[in-house]
Amino acid sequence: MPQPQNNETHEDFIKRCMSDQESKQSFPDDAQRYAVCESKWHESTFSGLKISFDYDSTLSTAKGTELAKKLIQSNDVYIISARSNKDNMLTRAKEIGIPESRIYAMGSNNDKIKQIKRLGINTHYDNNPKVVDALGSVGKLFK
């Protein structure tokens, strides 16, 4: 049976799992195979990741807020911003359920990148391509 891969979406994993030859042989019934694939997704070791968001033009958007609300159900979600002060981020963080102890106003993009690495963040969403590039596989461009 295939296992979810880092940064693979739920939809992509289910498609891959459903079409996997070993899965088809082990579970020829589509409904049963689907249930097993769903179970694999939910049991995966990818729950409990550290996921962070830049604030401006990322978490501050409706799309970013909805993504964070979904991810916080099974992950530790952080805000790591180049802002100098976290006060104006607190209302949105509270709405999502992000504790103040996981909000970082770093003052610059360079310090933001260092903090992401220092905290061992698994995935960071940011609208700045330079930040995303500097983070390698951890950085995800938010559009």
PyMOL commands that set and color helices and strands:
alter all, ss='L'
color gray80, all
select helices_A, chain A and resi 10-19+21-26+30-43+55-59+62-71+87-96+100-102+109-119+129-138
alter helices_A, ss='H'
color red, helices_A
select strands_A, chain A and resi 50-53+76-81+103-105+123-126+139-141
alter strands_A, ss='S'
color yellow, strands_A
deselect
rebuild
show_as cartoon
